[in-house]
Amino acid sequence: MFSSIKIDRLNKVIKCSLLLSFFLLFPAIVFGQHYIEPELRPASSPASPLDYDLRNGATFNLNITNYGFSIAGQYNRVIGRNTEWTVQGHFGTLKDSREQTFFFFGQQVIPNKYKRVFNFPVMTGFRQRLFARYIDDNFRVMFTTAAGPVFSFSYPYFDEQVSEDGTPFGVRTNRDRVFDAFQGWGDGSWDIGYAAISALAVDFGTSFSSITSLEFGVLGQYYPDGLQIMEPNLQRVDQQGNPVEIIVGGGFGSQKWFFTPTITLKFGGMW
């Protein structure tokens, strides 16, 4: 009798506890949803130079490539909220991929080098902002692609000797003096090729009126007739180092394709 009364009381206590817990937790579950899962807000519209009536831009570019340093100027024209038309002109040097440079007691030596080359790519293309709705305006990711002609000026690396019939040796002998960078221009010649670049850049800062950008890309050049930058002929010498025979065509062939990665710093403004 006593045990059955205790069991009944225990059951009542358990039922009351469960009922009380339900009434206490149910409002928290229902009304707490507002704080756990807030309503989604639509993405804000990214800023554009057009919002500030800026339609033109210009930058000075400092480039680092496999060929060394080069400089460039670039003009941008805004043609859409996130799109720009660009024109860029470069000035730099060009090297054969087979060149090897050595330094002996502070003097630069490039075995088998035949010509120095200055080149001037002039390219036009587009800049497109990427992920504008997902990345803040002070870190604008830009994709650039451009193409156009390239004009290259090649001139002798050394004072080349010629045979009795006036044919150049096509190889440097022990008696040939190496020119400095400002000599031999009178014997230079021009070549025309094609250039193209693709790159990703980041424009820094919330202000569109000033441009500070870091760009990584790949620059390619093609010359239909090739550029003869290395010695085309080969020379045989005796044990004393005196030239014995010149083998025509035994040296390096011309190079048509040139590719290099590029790292570019851009500084400029918009108006």
C-alpha positions in Angstrom: 0.0 0.0 0.0 2.7 2.4 1.0 4.8 1.5 -2.1 2.0 2.1 -4.5 1.4 5.6 -3.1 5.0 6.5 -3.5 5.0 5.4 -7.1 1.9 7.4 -7.9 3.5 10.5 -6.4 6.7 9.9 -8.3 4.8 9.6 -11.6 3.0 12.8 -10.9 6.2 14.7 -10.2 7.8 13.4 -13.5 4.7 14.4 -15.5 4.7 17.9 -14.0 8.4 18.3 -14.6 8.0 17.3 -18.3 5.0 19.6 -18.8 6.8 22.5 -17.1 9.9 22.0 -19.2 7.8 22.0 -22.4 6.1 25.3 -21.6 9.5 26.9 -20.7 11.4 25.7 -23.8 8.7 26.0 -26.5 8.6 29.9 -26.5 12.4 30.0 -26.6 12.5 27.7 -29.6 9.8 29.6 -31.5 10.9 33.1 -30.8 14.6 32.4 -30.7 14.6 31.5 -34.5 14.7 35.2 -35.3 18.1 35.6 -33.7 19.6 32.3 -34.9 18.7 32.7 -38.6 18.4 36.4 -39.5 16.9 37.3 -42.9 19.4 37.4 -45.8 20.2 40.9 -47.0 20.8 41.5 -50.7 24.4 42.3 -51.7 25.2 46.0 -51.9 26.1 47.3 -55.4 29.9 47.6 -55.9 31.3 51.1 -56.5 32.4 52.1 -60.0 34.5 55.0 -61.4 31.3 56.1 -63.1 29.8 56.8 -59.7 32.4 59.6 -59.3 32.2 60.8 -63.0 35.7 59.3 -63.7 36.1 58.1 -67.2 39.8 58.3 -68.0 42.9 56.9 -66.4 46.6 56.8 -66.9 49.4 54.9 -65.2 53.2 54.6 -65.2 54.2 51.0 -65.1 57.4 49.4 -63.8 57.8 45.8 -65.1 60.1 43.0 -64.0 60.6 40.2 -66.6 63.0 37.4 -67.5 64.8 40.0 -69.6 65.3 42.5 -66.8 63.4 45.8 -66.0 61.2 47.6 -68.5 58.9 50.6 -68.3 55.4 51.3 -69.8 52.7 53.8 -70.1 49.0 52.9 -70.0 45.8 54.7 -70.8 42.4 53.4 -69.6 38.9 54.4 -70.8 35.9 53.4 -68.7 33.3 51.8 -71.0 31.2 50.0 -68.4 30.7 49.9 -64.6 33.4 47.2 -64.3 35.1 47.3 -67.7 37.8 49.5 -69.2 39.4 49.7 -72.6 43.2 50.0 -72.4 46.1 51.1 -74.6 49.7 50.4 -73.3 53.1 51.0 -74.8 56.3 49.3 -73.4 60.0 49.9 -73.7 62.5 47.2 -72.7 65.1 44.7 -73.9 64.7 41.2 -75.3 67.0 38.2 -74.8 67.3 34.7 -76.3 66.2 32.0 -73.9 69.6 30.3 -74.5 71.6 33.2 -73.2 73.8 32.7 -70.2 75.4 35.6 -68.4 78.6 35.3 -66.3 80.5 37.9 -64.3 84.3 37.8 -64.0 85.9 40.4 -61.7 82.9 42.7 -62.2 82.9 42.3 -66.0 79.8 40.9 -67.7 80.4 38.1 -70.2 77.7 36.6 -72.4 79.1 33.7 -74.5 77.9 33.4 -78.2 75.8 36.6 -78.0 75.4 38.2 -81.4 72.9 41.1 -81.1 71.4 43.3 -78.5 67.6 44.0 -78.9 65.4 46.8 -77.7 61.7 46.2 -78.2 58.5 48.3 -78.1 55.2 46.4 -77.7 52.1 48.5 -78.4 49.0 46.7 -77.2 45.3 47.4 -76.8 42.7 45.4 -74.9 40.4 45.3 -71.9 40.4 45.4 -68.1 37.6 43.6 -66.4 36.8 43.7 -62.7 36.2 40.3 -61.2 34.1 39.2 -58.1 32.9 42.8 -57.7 30.0 41.8 -55.5 32.1 39.5 -53.2 35.3 41.5 -52.6 35.4 45.0 -51.1 36.1 48.1 -53.2 39.5 48.7 -51.6 40.8 45.4 -53.0 39.6 45.3 -56.7 40.7 42.2 -58.6 41.2 43.0 -62.3 41.8 40.7 -65.3 43.6 42.2 -68.3 44.1 41.0 -71.8 45.7 42.9 -74.7 47.5 42.3 -78.0 49.1 44.3 -80.7 52.3 44.8 -82.8 55.8 44.9 -81.4 58.7 46.8 -82.9 62.2 45.5 -82.2 65.6 47.1 -82.9 68.6 44.7 -83.1 72.2 46.0 -83.3 75.6 44.3 -83.0 76.9 43.0 -79.7 80.5 43.2 -81.0 82.6 44.7 -83.8 82.1 41.9 -86.3 84.8 41.1 -88.9 83.9 40.4 -92.5 85.5 38.2 -95.1 87.1 39.4 -98.3 83.8 39.2 -100.2 82.1 41.3 -97.5 80.3 38.5 -95.8 80.1 38.9 -92.0 81.8 36.1 -90.0 78.6 35.5 -87.9 80.8 34.6 -84.9 83.0 36.5 -82.5 86.8 36.0 -82.8 89.5 36.9 -80.3 90.1 40.1 -82.2 86.5 41.4 -82.1 85.8 44.1 -79.5 82.6 44.0 -77.5 80.5 47.1 -77.9 78.9 48.9 -75.0 75.1 49.5 -75.0 75.5 52.8 -76.9 77.7 51.5 -79.8 76.8 49.8 -83.0 73.5 51.4 -83.5 74.4 52.5 -87.0 74.4 48.8 -88.1 71.1 48.0 -86.5 67.9 46.9 -88.1 64.1 46.8 -87.3 61.8 43.8 -87.0 58.1 43.7 -86.6 56.2 41.0 -84.6 53.1 40.4 -82.5 52.7 40.7 -78.8 50.0 39.7 -76.3 49.6 39.8 -72.5 47.2 38.3 -70.0 47.4 39.3 -66.4 45.6 39.5 -63.0 46.0 42.6 -60.9 44.8 44.1 -57.6 43.9 47.8 -57.4 44.3 49.0 -53.9 42.4 51.8 -52.0 38.8 53.0 -51.8 39.5 56.1 -53.9 39.1 55.6 -57.6 40.8 58.9 -58.4 44.3 57.5 -57.7 45.6 54.1 -59.0 48.0 51.9 -57.1 48.1 48.4 -58.6 50.1 45.2 -58.4 49.9 42.9 -61.5 51.1 39.4 -62.3 50.9 38.2 -65.9 52.5 36.4 -68.9 53.8 38.3 -71.9 54.3 36.5 -75.3 55.9 37.8 -78.5 56.1 36.2 -82.0 58.4 37.2 -84.9 57.6 35.5 -88.2 61.1 35.8 -89.5 62.8 35.2 -86.1 65.4 37.2 -84.3 69.1 36.3 -84.6 70.3 37.1 -81.1 72.9 34.4 -80.7 75.8 33.7 -83.1 74.6 31.9 -86.2 78.0 30.4 -87.1 80.6 28.3 -85.3 84.3 28.8 -85.2 87.0 26.2 -84.8 90.3 27.2 -83.3 93.7 25.6 -83.0 95.6 24.7 -79.8 96.8 28.3 -79.5 93.2 29.7 -79.8 93.6 31.0 -83.3 90.6 30.7 -85.6 91.0 27.9 -88.2 87.6 27.4 -89.7 84.2 29.0 -89.6 81.2 26.6 -90.0 78.3 28.5 -91.5 75.1 27.6 -89.8 76.9 25.6 -87.1 75.8 28.0 -84.3 72.4 29.0 -83.0 69.3 29.4 -85.0 67.0 32.4 -84.8 64.2 32.5 -82.2 60.6 33.2 -83.1 58.7 32.8 -79.8 59.5 34.7 -76.6 57.6 34.2 -73.4 58.2 35.7 -69.9 56.3 36.1 -66.7 55.8 39.7 -65.6 55.4 41.5 -62.3 54.2 45.1 -62.7 53.8 48.0 -60.3 51.4 50.7 -61.6 51.0 54.2 -60.3 48.6 56.8 -61.7 45.2 58.4 -61.5 41.8 58.9 -63.0 39.9 62.0 -64.1 
